């Protein structure tokens, strides 16, 4: 079975476990409120993807929960959401909503979706709900959503993670609580001990206005993350993906994974 990830940007990813397709935090518009996408169109990207079997929502912040994008996707595809959020989302979405909490499991084909804790969101009702997902099939993949480092990451390492998608920054020049920066993201890699790492959640969106393109936060998190991982978890192999690129998780004896696709 081929297991791969195709990356649009930020936290929007299509996971393919053989015939099972799993989409995360779909934001397909080129503009979200005051944010502008810096890479190729999300609408074009989704046209080249298979129909998802299920959609995973990590939390309800607007750079992860984009109602127009969810309405654009086929209505017969179920959506896994944090427990307690379906009552609100049911008023705006016409699709099956499956509420799960950290510790719960859900199976799609040959893939088991484990819901994991996330240190993110604060104490706001509904909006503060956040979680990650460990996808276990022919390979094991970790998608944390938005999170800070938390001690239970070392327990997730027992799952022998083949690939971790690790947030390393955000969409603005500063980060609020509950996010990973390049150094804390490397600390997370050291706890999780994945074989392969794809950095996400950086450089995809910026506030509207050309001045923002000149700021270093759009370019420096990647090299900084690479530096810290080499210090803290040198056994992990880092793969930076451009929008539209696919990373295929290699067989354990096959060495490096394969990259395919590029900006259109």
C-alpha positions as CSV (number, residue, x, y, z in Angstrom):
1,X,0.0,0.0,0.0
2,X,1.3,3.5,-0.9
3,X,0.9,6.0,1.8
4,X,1.4,9.7,0.8
5,X,0.6,13.3,1.7
6,X,-0.2,16.1,-0.7
7,X,0.3,19.5,0.8
8,X,-1.7,22.6,-0.2
9,X,-0.4,24.8,2.6
10,X,-1.0,25.8,6.2
11,X,-2.9,22.8,7.6
12,X,-4.7,21.6,4.4
13,X,-3.4,18.2,3.5
14,X,-4.7,15.2,1.6
15,X,-3.5,11.9,3.1
16,X,-3.7,8.8,0.9
17,X,-3.6,5.4,2.5
18,X,-3.9,3.2,-0.5
19,X,-7.6,3.7,-1.5
20,X,-8.5,5.7,1.6
21,X,-8.3,9.5,1.3
22,X,-8.3,11.8,4.3
23,X,-8.5,15.6,4.1
24,X,-7.5,17.9,7.0
25,X,-8.6,21.4,7.9
26,X,-9.6,22.4,4.3
27,X,-9.1,26.1,3.5
28,X,-9.4,26.3,-0.3
29,X,-10.0,30.0,-0.8
30,X,-7.2,32.3,-1.8
31,X,-8.3,34.8,0.8
32,X,-9.6,34.3,4.3
33,X,-10.7,37.6,6.0
34,X,-7.6,39.7,6.0
35,X,-5.3,36.9,4.9
36,X,-4.0,36.2,1.4
37,X,-2.7,32.9,0.1
38,X,0.9,33.2,-1.1
39,X,0.9,30.1,-3.4
40,X,-1.2,28.6,-6.1
41,X,-5.0,28.4,-5.9
42,X,-6.6,26.1,-3.4
43,X,-9.5,25.7,-5.8
44,X,-7.2,24.4,-8.5
45,X,-5.5,22.1,-5.9
46,X,-8.7,20.4,-4.8
47,X,-9.7,19.7,-8.4
48,X,-6.6,17.5,-8.7
49,X,-7.3,15.6,-5.6
50,X,-9.4,12.4,-5.1
51,X,-12.7,12.7,-3.3
52,X,-12.0,12.4,0.4
53,X,-13.5,9.6,2.4
54,X,-13.5,11.7,5.5
55,X,-12.5,15.2,6.6
56,X,-10.8,15.9,9.9
57,X,-11.2,19.2,11.6
58,X,-8.6,20.0,14.3
59,X,-10.3,23.1,15.8
60,X,-12.6,26.0,15.1
61,X,-10.1,28.9,14.5
62,X,-10.8,30.5,11.1
63,X,-7.5,29.6,9.5
64,X,-8.5,25.9,10.0
65,X,-12.3,26.0,9.9
66,X,-13.4,27.7,6.7
67,X,-17.1,27.2,6.2
68,X,-17.2,28.2,2.4
69,X,-14.5,25.5,1.7
70,X,-16.4,22.9,3.6
71,X,-19.6,23.8,1.7
72,X,-17.7,23.4,-1.6
73,X,-16.8,19.8,-0.8
74,X,-19.1,16.9,-1.5
75,X,-21.9,16.9,1.1
76,X,-21.8,13.1,1.6
77,X,-18.3,13.2,3.0
78,X,-18.5,13.0,6.9
79,X,-16.6,15.5,9.0
80,X,-14.9,14.6,12.3
81,X,-15.1,17.5,14.7
82,X,-14.1,18.1,18.4
83,X,-16.8,16.9,20.7
84,X,-19.1,19.8,21.7
85,X,-18.8,21.7,18.3
86,X,-21.4,19.8,16.2
87,X,-24.4,21.7,17.8
88,X,-23.0,24.9,16.4
89,X,-21.6,23.6,13.1
90,X,-24.9,21.8,12.4
91,X,-26.6,25.1,11.9
92,X,-24.2,26.0,9.0
93,X,-23.1,22.7,7.5
94,X,-25.3,20.1,5.7
95,X,-23.2,17.0,6.2
96,X,-22.7,14.2,8.8
97,X,-20.8,15.5,11.8
98,X,-18.9,13.0,13.9
99,X,-18.0,14.3,17.4
100,X,-14.9,12.7,18.9
101,X,-12.6,13.6,21.8
102,X,-8.9,12.8,22.6
103,X,-8.7,9.1,23.3
104,X,-11.5,8.2,20.9
105,X,-11.0,6.1,17.7
106,X,-12.7,5.9,14.3
107,X,-12.1,3.5,11.5
108,X,-12.2,4.3,7.7
109,X,-11.4,1.3,5.6
110,X,-8.0,0.0,6.8
111,X,-7.1,3.2,8.6
112,X,-7.7,3.8,12.3
113,X,-8.0,7.5,13.3
114,X,-6.9,8.0,16.9
115,X,-7.9,11.4,18.4
116,X,-5.0,13.0,20.3
117,X,-4.7,15.8,22.8
118,X,-3.6,19.3,21.6
119,X,-2.4,22.1,23.8
120,X,-4.2,24.9,22.0
121,X,-7.3,27.1,22.1
122,X,-7.6,28.3,25.7
123,X,-10.8,28.2,27.7
124,X,-13.3,29.8,25.3
125,X,-16.4,27.6,24.9
126,X,-16.5,25.7,21.6
127,X,-13.9,27.9,19.9
128,X,-11.3,26.6,22.4
129,X,-11.9,23.0,21.5
130,X,-8.8,21.5,19.8
131,X,-7.3,18.1,19.0
132,X,-4.9,16.3,16.8
133,X,-5.1,13.0,14.9
134,X,-2.9,9.9,14.7
135,X,-3.6,7.9,11.5
136,X,-2.7,4.3,11.7
137,X,-2.7,2.0,8.7
138,X,0.1,0.6,6.6
139,X,2.1,3.5,8.0
140,X,1.5,5.7,11.0
141,X,1.1,9.5,10.5
142,X,0.6,12.2,13.1
143,X,-1.3,15.4,12.3
144,X,-1.3,17.6,15.5
145,X,-3.5,20.4,14.2
146,X,-2.4,23.5,16.2
147,X,-0.6,22.7,19.5
148,X,2.2,23.6,21.8
149,X,4.6,20.9,23.1
150,X,2.9,18.7,25.7
151,X,4.4,15.8,27.8
152,X,2.2,13.1,26.2
153,X,4.0,13.5,23.0
154,X,6.6,11.1,24.3
155,X,3.8,8.5,24.7
156,X,2.8,9.0,21.0
157,X,6.4,8.0,20.2
158,X,5.5,4.4,21.2
159,X,3.3,4.2,18.0
160,X,6.5,4.3,15.9
161,X,5.5,7.3,13.9
162,X,6.6,7.1,10.2
163,X,5.7,10.7,9.4
164,X,4.8,13.7,11.5
165,X,3.3,16.9,10.1
166,X,4.7,19.6,12.4
167,X,3.6,23.2,12.6
168,X,6.5,25.5,12.8
169,X,5.0,29.0,12.8
170,X,1.7,30.8,11.8
171,X,0.3,33.4,9.4
172,X,1.6,36.5,11.2
173,X,4.9,38.0,12.5
174,X,4.1,36.9,16.1
175,X,2.6,33.7,17.7
176,X,0.1,33.5,20.4
177,X,0.0,30.8,23.1
178,X,-0.7,27.2,21.9
179,X,1.6,27.3,18.8
180,X,4.9,25.8,17.9
181,X,7.9,28.0,16.8
182,X,11.0,26.5,15.1
183,X,12.7,25.6,18.4
184,X,9.7,24.2,20.2
185,X,8.7,22.3,17.1
186,X,12.1,20.7,17.1
187,X,11.5,19.8,20.8
188,X,8.3,18.1,19.7
189,X,10.1,16.1,17.1
190,X,12.6,15.0,19.7
191,X,9.7,13.7,21.9
192,X,7.7,12.1,19.0
193,X,10.7,10.5,17.4
194,X,9.2,10.2,13.9
195,X,11.2,8.8,11.0
196,X,10.2,11.6,8.7
197,X,8.9,15.2,9.2
198,X,7.1,17.6,6.9
199,X,7.0,21.2,8.3
200,X,3.5,22.8,7.9
201,X,1.6,25.9,9.0
202,X,4.1,28.5,7.9
203,X,4.6,30.7,4.8
204,X,1.2,29.9,3.3
205,X,-0.8,33.0,4.2
206,X,0.1,36.6,5.0
207,X,-2.0,39.7,5.8
208,X,-3.1,41.7,2.7
209,X,-0.6,44.3,1.6
210,X,2.8,44.0,-0.2
211,X,4.8,45.2,2.9
212,X,4.2,41.9,4.6
213,X,6.0,40.0,1.9
214,X,9.2,41.7,2.9
215,X,9.1,40.5,6.5
216,X,11.4,37.7,7.6
217,X,8.8,35.5,9.3
218,X,7.6,34.3,5.9
219,X,11.1,32.8,5.1
220,X,13.1,32.1,8.3
221,X,11.1,29.5,10.2
222,X,12.1,26.7,7.8
223,X,15.9,27.1,8.1
224,X,15.6,27.7,11.9
225,X,13.5,24.5,12.3
226,X,16.0,22.6,10.2
227,X,18.9,23.8,12.4
228,X,17.2,23.0,15.7
229,X,16.1,19.5,14.5
230,X,19.7,18.7,13.6
231,X,20.7,19.6,17.2
232,X,17.8,17.9,19.0
233,X,16.7,15.0,16.8
234,X,19.3,14.4,14.1
235,X,17.8,11.0,13.2
236,X,14.6,12.6,11.8
237,X,14.6,13.2,8.1
238,X,13.0,16.6,7.2
239,X,11.1,17.2,3.9
240,X,10.0,20.7,2.9
241,X,7.1,20.6,0.6
242,X,6.0,23.3,-1.9
243,X,2.3,23.7,-2.5
244,X,1.1,20.8,-4.6
245,X,4.0,18.5,-3.8
246,X,3.5,15.0,-2.6
247,X,5.6,13.1,-0.2
248,X,5.4,9.3,-0.4
249,X,6.4,7.5,2.8
250,X,9.1,5.0,1.8
251,X,9.3,1.4,2.8
252,X,11.4,1.0,5.9
253,X,14.2,-0.5,3.8
254,X,13.9,1.9,0.9
255,X,15.6,5.0,2.3
256,X,14.3,8.5,1.4
257,X,10.7,9.2,0.4
258,X,9.7,10.4,-3.0
259,X,8.6,13.9,-3.9
260,X,6.3,14.5,-6.8
261,X,4.2,17.4,-8.2
262,X,5.0,21.1,-8.0
263,X,3.4,24.5,-8.2
264,X,1.1,24.8,-11.2
